[in-house]
Amino acid sequence: MAKSQFHYAAFLALILFFLIASNEIQKAESIGCEKMSVTWSGPCFDTGGCNNQCINWEHAIHGACHWDWTGPACYCYFC
């Protein structure tokens, strides 16, 4: 009985490990791709304007307005 409980706990721990590891890999791949605009000032309500600002001023691939802890902000995407 104790051996079976150990195997069950080990299996659950392994599944949890893989779930966390895959999530961390996805985070690591996205580091450096998304960055809050350094040239946009004020809240971002115009995604088209944010996109143009990111492309023309910050040489990003594209930009979009997203909500974060500060409110609506312009984010530029570089990959």
C-alpha positions as CSV (number, residue, x, y, z in Angstrom):
1,M,0.0,0.0,0.0
2,A,2.8,2.5,0.9
3,K,4.6,1.7,-2.2
4,S,1.6,2.4,-4.4
5,Q,1.1,5.8,-2.6
6,F,4.7,6.6,-3.2
7,H,4.4,5.9,-6.9
8,Y,1.2,8.0,-7.1
9,A,2.9,10.9,-5.4
10,A,6.0,10.6,-7.6
11,F,3.8,10.5,-10.7
12,L,1.9,13.7,-9.6
13,A,5.2,15.4,-8.8
14,L,6.6,14.6,-12.2
15,I,3.4,15.9,-13.9
16,L,3.6,19.1,-11.9
17,F,7.3,19.5,-12.8
18,F,6.6,19.2,-16.5
19,L,3.7,21.7,-16.3
20,I,5.9,24.2,-14.6
21,A,8.9,23.6,-16.9
22,S,6.8,24.1,-20.0
23,N,5.4,27.3,-18.7
24,E,8.8,28.6,-17.8
25,I,10.2,27.7,-21.3
26,Q,7.3,29.7,-22.9
27,K,8.2,32.7,-20.7
28,A,11.9,32.4,-21.6
29,E,11.1,32.3,-25.3
30,S,9.0,35.5,-25.0
31,I,11.5,37.5,-23.0
32,G,12.7,40.4,-25.1
33,C,9.9,40.2,-27.7
34,E,7.4,42.5,-25.9
35,K,8.4,45.8,-24.4
36,M,6.5,48.8,-23.2
37,S,7.0,51.7,-25.6
38,V,9.5,54.2,-24.6
39,T,8.3,56.9,-27.0
40,W,4.5,56.7,-26.3
41,S,3.2,59.0,-23.6
42,G,0.0,58.7,-21.7
43,P,-2.7,56.0,-21.8
44,C,-3.0,54.0,-25.0
45,F,-6.5,53.9,-26.5
46,D,-5.5,53.9,-30.2
47,T,-3.9,50.6,-31.2
48,G,-3.3,51.8,-34.8
49,G,-1.4,54.8,-33.5
50,C,0.6,52.6,-31.1
51,N,1.4,50.3,-34.0
52,N,2.7,53.2,-36.2
53,Q,4.7,54.6,-33.3
54,C,6.4,51.3,-32.6
55,I,7.2,50.6,-36.2
56,N,8.4,54.1,-37.2
57,W,10.0,55.3,-34.0
58,E,11.2,52.2,-32.2
59,H,11.8,49.9,-35.3
60,A,9.6,47.2,-33.9
61,I,7.6,44.6,-36.0
62,H,4.3,45.9,-34.6
63,G,2.6,47.5,-31.6
64,A,-0.6,47.3,-29.7
65,C,-2.4,48.7,-26.7
66,H,-2.7,46.4,-23.7
67,W,-3.8,46.8,-20.1
68,D,-1.2,46.3,-17.4
69,W,-0.9,47.5,-13.8
70,T,-0.5,51.1,-14.9
71,G,-3.6,51.0,-17.2
72,P,-3.8,51.0,-21.0
73,A,-0.2,51.1,-22.3
74,C,1.4,50.8,-25.7
75,Y,3.6,47.7,-26.2
76,C,6.0,47.1,-29.0
77,Y,6.9,43.6,-30.3
78,F,10.3,43.0,-31.6
79,C,10.1,39.3,-32.6
